[in-house]
């Protein structure tokens, strides 16, 4: 017996037979009767159980299935492979077939994915079962989907394999046998299940008695009645309509007339409008709390599929202490062991990118400090070599410092290009075994992790049978491993309530086949309630196949299905219906409302509640607080408080000359560098920087040419030698330095060849700018390091290196000195106390003077010219030096004024700039 019951309201189905059938089948289970109830999703099963509990009886002895678990159960009964191949596996098979053909275009995962979608849709529409093709269905399908010739053989093998789900459903339909002891009910399916028709037919034929409860359409009827008619024909089932029950349906007229027909006595839903998305979320949470406080019954918050609103609402409700049944299920971060395996597979599959290697080391290092030290050492090597090859960025010093590094390098050695599936599988299992040993041996790595490949069974065995002795690229195998591990897994919120909670947050797809006292439809934005067909068959191909009798969803069909689900959700509100939207997106652009909420807002009795940005009041409160802080900060008679960058009592180290300007212009940056060793550094990548590398190489070549050991050296020529010979000797040393650098760099690297040629040219041009200063009798010091303390009311301690010092003596004592600072950029250096520019040059001058030099000049040298720095008067320099010394001694940085010293520093700890005179008065307190 097969019967289809059509209902208008889901409670009608319960009152007119579904509830009685469940109760009867529960009683029959005591005497050995078997009952299955198939629902679209398990949330519908939970709703049915709750309905029974509300009537003071319990459903027992009935096995509940959704379509996924129904398939698995039937496959086990009829000895079909379970689980069947997933999407990652199917993509692997197609890409492996493409790469076997040397003339193949090697389609990527995206193209193979389109192909799989297209073939699966054809199978769901019964294309391969149609008798009209007389055995030529495969060739016709290949023509329709434009399958590449090299993939036809694999596709044919796949389409005829029991490991492919559509084919397995066809095979199941052939093997099915009737079970006289089984009664089955099917509830909650809609037209979206049309492509699962073979599975539904197989389940119906497996049971002796089958009863379907299906909703009648509220909107357009073409798609829904095609689905119902198809079931009647395929099942040879009778159909009847459930009589109208006693359940209240206050919004029936609203749903029926939502297409623009204005009738009297339409009960309008409540409308909630937020300025922005987050305002809408706040309004929804407050509305749910009001409903619960008024004892209005159950509440369903329904969101469009795939939007972030669902998770945001779940988290917001729980933060308010409201128990929630979470039907959204957030995508969770994989376990650390899965992350490590994915990164290893990705590293081996993608030619060992250093970014992935660093992510891997970060995961396996227990100590963040260890990873930070390792990362810094790798980037130092990269700055020197400018080579992305991971293992070239690791040197013997690192291997000695990080004891686990050698084992990790051995673990990550390249795989053979091609191998059989069995060999690749063994290789991966061996790698996991070695990884276990690595983490066990070294105490500074993560403990307690165990790696094995058991989670991949029985899938690995089935894939091995499919491939046999065929070889496939190891990179494809590793990409498959990475994709398989990285497949998203959704989990309920860890603090979510049980499935019978008063409040449920669900999607519009999961809301079918259930009713609630109060329904809230969120994100009623035009773009949120429509979706395109899956990327596979073109729209015109779908339409042509529809004309030939095969059903495939078109864009119009999906819009009709989505609209029907929304109307059903609104219709099933027993007490109140609330529609919500927001008016502006993150870019402050106006967001168009959906047709349903636009219709509701036009109704005369519609109540509209608006939520403005919740942070506006907060900002005004913050503004008041900041104003109070600023008053105290701007009071010269008030001491420094906690809102200043004040670290009094700490001991500061000596400052490098380059930090003097930063202390004046960027106090927060220098304060955090000095006190917390925090650098304001942009996240680095392994990208070659030609300009930075050229500058570094130029400095290195010039330092080597002049000695580079921090000692005063003579050029080695007679005092009477011609001055131009000094430049000749230095340029010869530069050429030698270029040759030595080239031997330690990657061979056949055009990028490095270009860098060295440009650096050699720039170094030579800088020598040309210095030629007048290169006197044979002078002494030269490259990379000289000095420390000094400038005595005064507050001592200023300095330390740093200079690029080049030219002295008329073999040291600094009583010498006339020229300090040279090399620059390869086009930036023009100048000294200006009013703006704080050029304080680095003042630092060099002080360093050399305090170490005994009689007369000091600072020369700024570029390939295009050299210029002496003109300093201010002695009194002004002393005032600035005293101010810097006071900053260094007291570590009261305050906040620099933005008019005098240029653009203000943008940091969250800053409030409003304070005039320098005010800061000086505060310093004197």
C-alpha positions in Angstrom: 0.0 0.0 0.0 1.3 3.4 -1.0 -0.5 6.6 -0.1 0.3 10.3 -0.5 -1.3 12.8 1.9 -1.2 16.5 0.9 -1.6 19.0 3.7 -2.0 22.7 3.8 -0.6 23.3 7.2 1.9 20.9 8.8 -0.3 20.6 11.9 -3.1 19.4 9.7 -1.0 16.5 8.7 -0.4 15.7 12.4 -4.0 16.0 13.4 -5.5 14.1 10.5 -3.2 11.0 10.5 0.5 11.5 11.0 0.3 11.6 14.8 -2.0 8.6 14.9 0.2 6.7 12.6 3.3 7.3 14.7 1.4 6.3 17.9 0.1 3.1 16.2 3.5 2.2 14.8 5.1 2.7 18.3 2.6 0.3 19.8 3.2 -2.2 16.9 6.9 -2.2 17.6 6.3 -4.1 20.8 4.9 -7.0 18.7 7.9 -7.0 16.3 6.8 -4.6 13.7 9.5 -2.5 12.1 8.9 1.2 11.2 11.1 3.7 9.4 10.3 7.4 9.3 12.2 9.3 6.6 12.5 13.1 7.0 14.2 15.7 4.9 16.4 16.6 7.9 16.6 15.4 11.5 15.2 18.8 12.8 11.8 17.6 11.4 12.1 14.4 13.4 12.8 16.4 16.5 9.7 18.5 15.8 7.6 15.3 15.5 8.9 13.9 18.8 8.2 17.2 20.5 4.6 17.2 19.2 4.2 13.8 20.7 5.6 14.9 24.1 3.3 17.9 24.1 0.4 15.4 23.9 1.9 13.4 26.8 3.1 10.3 24.9 6.4 9.2 23.6 7.5 8.0 20.1 9.5 4.7 20.5 10.4 1.8 18.3 10.5 4.0 15.2 13.8 4.5 13.3 14.3 8.0 12.0 16.4 8.6 8.9 17.3 11.6 6.8 18.2 11.0 3.2 21.9 10.6 3.9 21.5 8.0 6.6 18.7 6.3 4.6 21.1 5.8 1.8 23.8 4.4 4.1 21.3 2.0 5.7 20.0 0.7 2.3 23.5 0.3 0.9 24.5 -1.8 3.9 21.4 -4.0 3.5 22.1 -4.6 -0.2 25.9 -4.9 0.0 26.7 -1.7 -1.9 29.9 0.3 -1.0 29.4 2.7 1.8 30.5 5.4 2.0 30.6 6.0 -1.7 33.1 8.3 -3.3 33.0 11.9 -2.1 33.7 15.0 -4.2 37.4 15.1 -3.3 37.8 11.6 -4.5 35.9 12.1 -7.8 38.1 15.2 -8.5 41.2 13.1 -7.9 40.1 10.5 -10.4 39.3 13.0 -13.1 42.5 15.0 -12.7 44.6 11.8 -12.6 42.9 10.7 -15.9 43.6 14.1 -17.5 47.3 14.0 -16.5 47.8 10.5 -17.9 47.4 12.0 -21.4 50.5 14.0 -22.3 48.5 16.0 -24.8 45.8 16.8 -22.2 45.0 20.4 -21.3 45.1 19.1 -17.6 41.8 20.7 -16.4 42.0 22.1 -12.9 39.8 21.2 -10.0 37.3 23.9 -10.9 36.8 22.6 -14.5 36.6 19.0 -13.2 34.1 20.2 -10.6 31.8 21.7 -13.3 32.0 18.4 -15.2 31.1 16.3 -12.1 28.1 18.6 -11.3 26.8 18.3 -14.9 27.1 14.5 -15.0 25.5 14.2 -11.5 22.5 16.3 -12.6 22.0 14.2 -15.7 22.0 11.1 -13.6 19.6 12.6 -11.1 17.2 13.4 -13.9 17.2 9.8 -15.0 19.2 10.5 -18.2 21.2 7.3 -18.1 18.2 5.1 -17.4 16.1 6.4 -20.3 15.4 3.7 -22.8 15.3 6.0 -25.8 19.1 6.1 -26.1 19.5 2.4 -26.9 22.9 2.1 -25.2 24.2 5.5 -26.4 23.4 7.5 -23.3 27.1 7.9 -22.4 28.0 9.3 -25.8 25.1 11.7 -25.7 26.0 12.8 -22.2 29.6 13.4 -23.1 28.4 15.6 -26.0 26.1 17.6 -23.7 28.7 18.2 -21.0 31.5 18.7 -23.5 33.7 16.2 -21.8 37.4 16.3 -22.9 38.3 13.1 -25.0 41.0 12.1 -22.5 38.4 11.9 -19.7 35.8 9.8 -21.4 37.3 6.5 -20.4 37.5 7.5 -16.8 34.1 9.0 -16.8 32.6 5.9 -18.3 34.3 3.7 -15.7 33.1 6.1 -13.0 29.5 6.2 -14.2 29.3 2.4 -14.2 31.0 2.1 -10.8 29.0 1.2 -7.6 31.3 3.7 -5.8 29.6 6.6 -7.7 26.5 7.6 -5.7 24.0 8.1 -8.6 25.0 4.8 -10.2 24.8 3.1 -6.8 21.2 4.4 -6.4 20.4 2.9 -9.8 21.9 -0.4 -8.7 20.1 -0.2 -5.4 16.8 0.2 -7.3 17.6 -2.9 -9.3 18.4 -5.0 -6.3 15.6 -3.9 -4.0 13.3 -6.5 -2.5 10.1 -6.0 -0.5 10.2 -6.4 3.3 6.8 -7.5 4.5 7.5 -6.5 8.1 8.5 -2.9 7.3 6.2 0.1 7.3 7.6 3.4 6.3 6.5 7.0 6.5 8.1 9.9 4.5 7.6 13.4 5.8 9.0 16.9 5.2 10.4 16.5 1.6 9.7 19.1 -1.0 10.5 19.7 -4.7 14.2 20.1 -3.8 14.3 16.3 -3.3 13.4 15.6 -7.0 17.0 14.6 -7.9 16.9 12.0 -5.1 14.0 10.2 -6.7 15.8 6.9 -7.3 16.7 6.7 -3.6 13.1 7.5 -2.6 11.7 4.9 -5.0 14.1 2.3 -3.7 13.1 3.0 -0.1 9.4 2.9 -1.0 9.7 -0.4 -2.8 11.6 -1.9 0.1 8.7 -1.3 2.5 5.4 -3.2 2.5 3.4 0.0 3.4 4.5 3.5 2.6 2.8 6.8 3.5 4.0 10.2 2.3 3.0 13.5 3.9 3.8 16.4 1.5 3.0 20.1 1.7 0.7 21.7 -0.9 2.3 24.8 -2.6 1.5 28.3 -1.3 3.1 30.2 -4.1 3.7 29.1 -7.7 2.4 25.6 -8.3 4.3 24.4 -11.3 7.4 23.0 -9.6 5.6 21.6 -6.5 2.9 19.8 -8.5 5.4 18.4 -10.9 7.1 16.9 -7.9 3.9 15.5 -6.5 2.7 14.2 -9.8 6.0 12.5 -10.5 5.8 10.7 -7.1 2.2 9.5 -7.8 3.2 8.1 -11.2 6.5 6.5 -10.1 4.9 5.0 -6.9 1.5 4.2 -8.4 0.2 5.7 -5.2 -3.1 7.3 -4.4 -3.4 10.8 -3.0 -5.7 12.6 -0.7 -5.9 16.0 1.0 -5.7 16.3 4.8 -8.7 18.2 6.2 -8.1 21.6 7.8 -7.3 21.2 11.4 -7.7 23.4 14.5 -4.3 25.0 14.5 -4.3 28.8 14.3 -2.9 30.2 11.1 -3.1 34.0 11.5 -0.8 34.9 8.6 -2.5 32.8 5.9 -4.1 35.8 4.2 -0.7 37.7 4.4 1.1 34.8 2.6 -1.6 34.3 0.0 -1.8 38.0 -0.8 1.9 38.7 -0.6 2.1 39.0 -4.4 0.6 42.5 -4.2 -3.1 41.8 -3.9 -4.5 44.1 -1.2 -7.5 42.6 0.7 -9.0 43.8 3.9 -8.4 42.0 7.2 -4.8 41.0 6.3 -2.9 40.5 9.6 0.4 42.3 9.1 3.6 40.9 10.6 5.9 43.0 12.8 8.8 44.5 10.9 12.2 45.1 12.5 14.7 47.3 10.6 18.3 48.0 11.6 20.6 50.6 10.3 23.3 48.0 9.7 23.6 44.2 9.9 24.8 44.3 13.5 21.8 46.5 14.5 19.5 43.9 13.0 21.2 41.1 15.1 20.8 43.3 18.3 17.1 43.8 17.5 16.5 40.1 16.9 18.0 39.1 20.2 16.0 41.7 22.1 12.8 40.6 20.3 13.4 36.9 21.3 13.9 38.0 24.9 10.6 39.9 24.9 8.8 36.9 23.4 10.2 34.6 26.1 9.4 37.0 28.9 5.8 37.2 27.7 5.5 33.4 27.6 4.6 33.4 24.0 5.7 29.9 23.4 8.2 28.4 21.0 10.4 30.7 18.8 12.1 29.9 15.5 14.7 32.3 14.1 15.1 31.5 10.4 18.0 32.7 8.4 18.9 32.3 4.7 21.2 29.4 3.9 24.9 30.2 3.9 24.9 33.6 5.7 26.8 34.5 8.8 23.7 35.8 10.6 22.8 32.4 11.9 26.0 31.9 13.9 25.9 35.5 15.1 22.4 35.1 16.4 23.2 31.8 18.2 26.3 33.4 19.9 24.4 36.6 20.8 21.4 34.7 22.3 23.7 32.4 24.3 25.7 35.4 25.6 22.4 36.7 27.0 21.8 33.3 28.8 19.0 32.2 26.4 18.9 28.5 25.7 19.1 27.8 22.0 18.8 24.7 19.8 21.5 25.3 17.2 20.5 24.0 13.8 23.0 26.3 12.0 26.2 24.4 13.1 29.2 26.5 12.6 32.3 25.4 10.6 34.9 24.6 13.2 38.7 24.8 13.0 40.1 21.3 12.4 42.0 19.6 15.2 45.7 20.5 15.4 46.7 17.0 14.2 44.5 17.5 11.0 46.1 21.0 10.5 49.6 19.5 10.7 48.8 16.8 8.2 47.1 19.2 5.8 50.1 21.5 5.9 52.6 18.7 5.3 50.6 17.5 2.3 50.3 21.1 1.0 54.0 21.6 1.4 54.9 18.5 -0.5 52.3 19.1 -3.2 53.2 22.8 -3.9 56.9 22.7 -4.5 57.8 23.4 -0.8 56.6 27.0 -0.4 58.3 28.6 2.6 55.1 30.2 3.9 53.5 26.8 4.3 56.7 25.6 6.0 56.5 28.4 8.6 52.8 27.6 9.3 53.8 24.0 9.8 56.6 24.9 12.3 54.2 27.2 14.1 51.7 24.3 14.6 54.3 21.8 15.9 56.2 24.2 18.2 54.9 24.2 21.7 56.6 27.5 22.6 55.6 30.7 20.7 59.1 32.1 21.5 60.7 29.1 19.8 58.7 29.7 16.6 59.3 33.5 16.7 63.1 32.9 17.0 63.0 30.4 14.1 60.9 32.7 12.0 63.3 35.6 12.5 66.3 33.5 11.6 64.6 32.3 8.4 63.8 35.8 7.3 67.3 36.9 8.0 68.5 34.3 5.7 65.9 35.2 3.1 67.0 38.9 3.3 70.5 37.8 2.5 69.7 35.2 -0.3 66.4 36.5 -1.6 65.6 32.9 -2.5 62.2 31.2 -1.9 63.7 27.7 -1.8 62.8 26.6 1.7 65.7 24.3 2.5 68.2 27.0 1.3 66.8 29.3 4.0 68.0 26.8 6.6 71.7 26.8 7.6 73.9 24.8 9.9 73.5 27.4 12.7 69.8 26.9 12.7 70.1 23.1 12.7 72.3 23.3 15.7 70.1 25.7 17.5 66.8 23.9 16.8 67.5 20.2 17.4 64.3 19.0 15.7 65.0 20.8 12.4 67.1 18.0 10.9 64.4 15.4 11.5 61.7 17.7 10.0 63.8 18.3 6.9 64.2 14.6 6.4 60.5 14.1 6.9 59.7 16.6 4.2 62.0 15.3 1.4 60.4 15.4 -2.1 58.4 12.3 -3.2 58.8 10.4 -6.4 57.0 12.0 -9.3 54.7 9.1 -10.0 53.8 5.9 -8.2 50.9 3.5 -7.8 48.2 4.2 -5.3 49.5 1.4 -3.0 53.0 2.9 -3.0 51.8 6.4 -2.3 49.6 5.2 0.5 52.6 3.4 2.1 54.7 6.5 1.6 52.1 8.6 3.5 51.7 6.1 6.3 55.5 5.9 6.7 55.6 9.7 6.9 53.0 9.7 9.7 55.0 7.1 11.5 58.2 9.3 11.3 56.1 12.3 12.4 55.0 10.4 15.5 58.7 9.7 16.3 59.7 13.3 15.7 57.1 14.7 18.2 58.0 12.0 20.7 61.7 12.6 20.6 61.8 16.3 20.9 60.5 17.8 24.1 60.2 21.3 22.8 57.5 20.3 20.3 53.8 19.5 20.9 53.2 16.3 22.9 50.2 14.0 23.0 49.5 13.8 19.3 49.1 10.5 17.4 49.0 10.3 13.7 47.7 7.5 11.6 45.7 6.9 8.4 42.9 4.9 9.9 40.4 7.8 9.4 40.8 7.3 5.6 39.5 3.7 5.6 37.6 2.1 3.9 37.9 4.9 1.3 41.6 4.3 0.6 40.9 0.6 -0.1 38.1 1.5 -2.5 40.2 4.0 -4.4 43.1 1.5 -4.6 40.7 -1.0 -6.2 39.6 1.7 -8.7 43.2 2.6 -9.7 44.7 -0.8 -9.6 48.3 -0.8 -10.8 47.9 2.6 -12.7 50.4 5.2 -11.7 49.4 8.7 -10.7 51.4 11.9 -9.9 52.3 12.1 -6.3 51.3 15.8 -6.3 47.7 14.8 -7.1 47.7 12.3 -4.3 49.0 14.9 -1.8 46.5 17.5 -3.0 43.8 15.0 -2.5 45.0 14.4 1.1 45.1 18.1 1.8 41.6 18.6 0.4 40.2 15.6 2.2 41.5 16.8 5.6 40.5 20.4 5.0 36.8 19.4 4.1 34.6 21.7 6.2 33.0 20.0 9.3 30.0 21.7 10.9 29.4 21.3 14.6 26.7 22.5 17.0 27.7 25.3 19.3 29.4 23.6 22.3 27.0 25.4 24.7 23.8 25.0 22.7 20.8 23.5 24.4 19.1 20.2 23.7 17.0 19.8 20.6 13.7 20.6 22.4 14.8 24.1 23.5 12.2 26.8 23.4 14.3 28.8 20.9 15.6 27.3 17.7 17.9 29.0 15.2 17.7 27.3 11.8 18.0 27.9 8.1 15.0 28.3 5.7 15.8 24.9 4.2 15.9 23.2 7.6 12.7 24.9 8.7 10.5 23.0 6.3 7.9 20.5 7.8 7.6 22.2 11.2 5.6 25.0 12.9 6.3 27.3 15.8 4.3 29.8 17.9 6.6 32.6 16.8 8.6 32.9 13.6 11.3 35.4 12.9 12.5 35.6 9.2 15.8 37.4 9.2 17.9 39.1 6.5 14.9 39.9 4.2 17.2 41.4 1.6 16.6 40.8 -2.1 19.9 39.1 -2.8 19.7 36.8 0.2 16.7 34.8 -0.9 17.7 33.6 -4.3 20.5 31.4 -5.5 21.9 30.3 -8.9 21.9 26.8 -10.2 24.9 24.7 -9.4 27.9 25.3 -11.7 27.6 22.5 -14.2 25.2 22.4 -17.1 24.5 25.7 -18.9 21.1 27.2 -18.6 20.2 26.6 -22.2 21.2 22.9 -21.9 18.9 22.6 -18.9 16.0 24.1 -20.8 16.5 21.9 -23.9 16.6 18.8 -21.7 13.4 19.9 -19.9 11.7 20.0 -23.3 12.8 16.4 -23.9 11.2 15.3 -20.7 14.2 15.3 -18.3 13.9 17.5 -15.2 16.8 19.7 -14.2 16.5 22.8 -12.0 16.7 26.1 -13.9 17.4 29.4 -12.3 13.6 30.1 -12.4 12.9 26.8 -10.7 15.3 27.6 -7.9 13.8 31.0 -7.3 10.4 29.3 -7.2 11.6 26.7 -4.7 13.3 29.3 -2.5 10.1 31.5 -2.6 8.0 28.6 -1.6 10.2 27.7 1.4 10.0 31.3 2.6 6.2 31.4 2.3 5.9 28.1 4.1 8.0 29.4 7.0 5.9 32.5 7.3 2.6 30.6 7.0 3.5 28.2 9.8 3.7 31.0 12.5 0.9 30.2 14.9 1.0 33.4 17.0 3.4 36.0 15.6 5.5 36.6 12.5 8.4 39.1 12.5 10.4 40.1 9.3 13.8 41.7 9.7 16.2 43.5 7.5 18.9 46.2 7.5 19.2 49.3 5.4 22.9 49.8 4.8 25.8 47.4 4.1 29.4 47.9 5.4 30.1 50.3 2.6 27.1 52.5 3.7 25.3 51.6 0.5 21.5 51.2 0.6 20.4 47.6 0.6 17.2 46.7 -1.3 14.5 44.9 0.7 13.0 41.6 -0.4 9.5 41.5 -2.0 7.9 39.9 1.1 9.0 42.5 3.6 8.4 45.3 1.2 4.8 44.1 0.9 4.5 43.9 4.7 5.7 47.5 5.2 3.0 48.7 2.8 0.2 47.2 4.9 -1.7 49.9 6.9 -1.4 48.1 10.3 2.2 47.0 9.9 4.3 47.8 13.0 7.8 48.9 12.1 10.5 49.0 14.8 13.9 50.6 14.0 17.3 49.9 15.6 19.9 52.5 15.1 23.6 51.7 15.4 24.1 50.4 18.9 27.5 52.0 19.1 26.4 55.5 18.5 25.5 56.0 22.1 28.6 54.1 23.1 30.7 56.5 21.0 29.1 59.5 22.5 29.9 58.1 26.0 33.4 57.4 24.8 33.6 61.0 23.5 32.7 62.3 26.9 35.3 60.1 28.5 38.0 61.2 26.0 37.1 64.8 26.6 37.6 64.4 30.3 41.0 62.7 29.7 42.0 65.5 27.3 41.2 68.2 29.9 43.6 66.6 32.4 46.2 65.9 29.7 46.1 69.5 28.5 46.4 70.9 32.0 50.1 72.0 32.4 49.7 72.0 36.2 48.5 68.3 36.3 51.1 65.5 36.4 51.4 62.7 33.8 48.7 60.1 34.3 48.0 56.6 33.1 46.8 57.8 29.7 50.3 59.0 28.8 53.1 56.8 27.4 54.9 57.1 30.7 57.4 54.4 31.9 59.1 56.3 34.7 61.4 54.1 36.9 62.5 51.8 34.1 66.0 51.8 32.8 66.3 52.5 29.1 69.1 51.3 26.9 71.2 53.6 24.7 69.5 54.8 21.5 70.7 54.4 18.0 70.9 57.6 16.0 68.1 56.5 13.8 65.8 56.3 16.9 66.2 59.9 17.9 63.8 61.2 15.2 61.4 58.4 16.1 61.4 59.4 19.7 60.2 62.8 18.7 57.9 61.9 15.8 56.6 58.5 16.8 56.7 58.2 20.6 54.4 55.2 20.8 56.5 53.2 18.3 59.8 54.0 20.1 58.2 53.4 23.6 56.9 50.0 22.7 60.2 49.0 21.0 62.2 50.1 24.0 60.0 48.8 26.7 58.4 45.7 25.2 60.7 44.9 22.3 57.6 45.2 20.0 58.2 46.1 16.4 55.5 47.7 14.3 56.2 45.3 11.4 53.8 44.4 8.6 53.3 40.6 8.2 56.2 39.6 6.1 56.1 37.4 3.0 58.8 35.7 1.0 58.6 38.2 -1.8 61.8 39.5 -3.5 62.2 43.2 -3.0 64.6 44.6 -5.6 64.9 48.1 -4.1 65.7 46.8 -0.6 68.1 44.2 -1.9 70.0 46.6 -4.1 70.4 48.9 -1.1 71.7 46.2 1.1 74.1 44.8 -1.5 75.4 48.4 -2.2 76.2 48.9 1.5 77.9 45.5 1.7 80.1 46.1 -1.4 81.2 49.5 -0.1 81.9 48.2 3.4 84.0 45.4 2.0 85.8 47.8 -0.3 86.8 50.0 2.6 87.6 47.1 4.9 84.3 46.4 6.6 85.8 45.3 9.9 85.2 48.4 12.0 88.9 49.4 11.9 90.7 52.5 10.5 92.6 51.3 7.4 94.7 53.1 4.9 94.0 52.4 1.3 97.5 51.0 0.9 98.9 53.5 -1.6 101.8 55.8 -1.2 101.0 59.3 0.0 102.2 60.8 -3.2 100.0 58.5 -5.3 97.4 60.1 -7.6 94.0 60.5 -6.0 92.2 58.8 -8.8 94.1 55.5 -8.0 92.2 55.3 -4.7 88.9 55.0 -6.6 90.5 52.5 -9.0 91.6 50.3 -6.1 88.1 50.5 -4.5 86.3 49.7 -7.7 88.5 46.6 -8.1 87.5 45.5 -4.6 83.9 46.1 -5.5 84.2 43.8 -8.5 85.8 41.2 -6.4 83.0 41.5 -3.8 80.4 41.0 -6.5 82.2 37.8 -7.7 82.3 36.5 -4.1 78.7 37.3 -3.5 77.7 35.5 -6.8 79.3 32.3 -5.7 77.1 32.0 -2.7 73.8 32.7 -4.5 71.5 30.5 -6.6 73.0 29.7 -10.0 71.4 30.7 -13.2 69.2 33.3 -11.5 68.6 36.2 -13.8 67.0 38.2 -10.9 70.2 38.1 -8.8 72.3 38.8 -11.9 70.3 42.0 -12.4 70.5 43.0 -8.7 74.3 42.5 -8.7 74.8 44.5 -11.9 72.7 47.4 -10.6 74.3 47.3 -7.1 77.8 47.3 -8.7 76.8 50.3 -10.8 75.4 52.2 -7.9 78.3 51.5 -5.6 80.7 52.8 -8.4 78.6 55.9 -8.8 78.7 56.5 -5.0 82.5 56.2 -5.2 82.4 58.8 -8.0 80.6 61.2 -5.7 83.2 60.6 -3.0 86.2 60.8 -5.3 87.2 64.3 -4.1 87.4 63.0 -0.5 89.4 59.9 -1.3 92.9 61.2 -0.5 95.6 58.5 -0.2 96.8 59.9 3.0 93.4 59.6 4.7 92.2 56.8 6.9 88.9 55.0 6.2 86.6 53.1 8.7 83.6 51.1 7.5 81.0 49.8 9.9 82.5 51.5 12.9 80.5 50.9 16.1 80.6 53.5 18.9 79.0 54.3 22.2 78.9 57.7 23.9 77.2 59.6 26.7 76.4 63.3 26.2 76.7 64.9 29.6 74.2 67.5 30.6 71.2 68.0 33.0 70.0 64.7 31.6 72.6 62.5 30.0 71.8 61.2 26.5 73.3 57.8 25.8 73.9 56.8 22.2 75.3 53.7 20.4 75.3 52.8 16.7 77.2 52.0 13.5 78.3 54.4 10.8 78.5 53.5 7.1 81.9 55.2 6.6 84.2 57.6 8.4 87.0 59.4 6.6 89.6 60.8 9.0 92.9 62.6 8.7 94.2 60.5 11.5 94.3 56.7 12.2 91.5 57.2 14.8 89.0 59.9 16.1 91.2 61.6 18.7 91.7 65.2 17.6 90.8 64.2 14.1 89.0 66.1 11.4 86.3 63.7 10.4 83.7 63.2 7.6 80.9 60.8 8.4 79.3 59.4 5.3 75.8 58.0 5.2 75.0 56.0 2.0 71.5 56.1 0.5 70.4 54.3 -2.7 66.9 55.9 -2.7 66.0 59.2 -4.3 64.9 60.7 -0.9 66.7 63.9 -0.1 68.0 64.2 3.5 68.0 67.5 5.3 68.2 68.7 8.9 65.4 70.7 10.5 64.9 71.0 14.2 61.5 72.6 13.7 60.1 69.4 12.2 62.5 66.9 13.8 63.8 65.7 10.4 67.5 64.7 10.2 68.0 63.9 13.9 69.7 60.7 12.8 72.5 62.9 11.4 72.7 64.7 14.7 73.1 61.4 16.4 76.1 60.5 14.1 77.7 63.9 14.8 77.3 63.5 18.6 78.7 59.9 18.5 81.8 60.9 16.7 82.4 64.2 18.6 81.9 62.5 22.0 84.5 59.9 21.0 87.2 62.6 20.5 86.9 64.1 17.0 87.9 67.7 16.8 85.8 68.7 13.8 82.9 66.7 12.4 80.9 67.0 9.1 78.2 64.6 8.0 77.9 63.8 4.3 74.7 62.4 2.7 75.8 60.3 -0.3 73.6 59.1 -3.1 74.4 57.8 -6.6 73.1 61.1 -8.0 74.9 63.5 -5.7 76.4 64.2 -2.2 75.5 67.0 0.1 76.8 68.1 3.5 74.2 68.4 6.3 73.8 71.9 7.6 73.1 71.8 11.3 71.5 74.5 13.4 73.4 76.6 15.9 75.1 75.2 18.9 72.5 76.5 21.4 69.6 75.0 19.4 71.4 71.6 19.1 72.0 71.6 22.8 68.4 72.3 23.5 67.3 69.4 21.3 70.0 67.1 22.8 68.7 68.0 26.3 65.2 67.3 25.3 66.1 63.9 23.9 68.1 63.1 27.0 65.2 64.0 29.2 62.9 61.7 27.1 65.4 58.9 27.4 66.0 59.3 31.2 62.4 59.8 32.3 60.6 57.8 29.6 57.7 60.2 29.6 56.9 60.3 25.9 53.5 62.0 26.1 52.1 62.7 22.6 53.7 64.7 19.9 51.8 67.7 18.4 50.8 66.9 14.8 51.3 70.5 13.4 55.0 70.8 14.3 56.1 67.3 13.6 53.9 66.3 10.7 51.4 63.5 10.5 50.3 62.1 13.9 50.9 58.5 14.8 47.8 56.4 14.3 47.6 54.1 17.3 44.6 53.0 19.4 46.3 54.2 22.6 46.5 57.8 21.4 43.8 60.3 22.2 44.3 63.9 21.2 47.7 65.6 20.5 49.1 67.8 23.3 51.1 70.9 22.7 54.9 70.5 23.3 54.9 73.4 25.8 52.3 71.7 27.9 54.4 68.5 27.9 57.5 70.5 28.9 55.7 72.0 31.8 54.4 68.5 32.9 58.0 67.2 32.7 59.1 69.9 35.2 56.5 68.9 37.8 
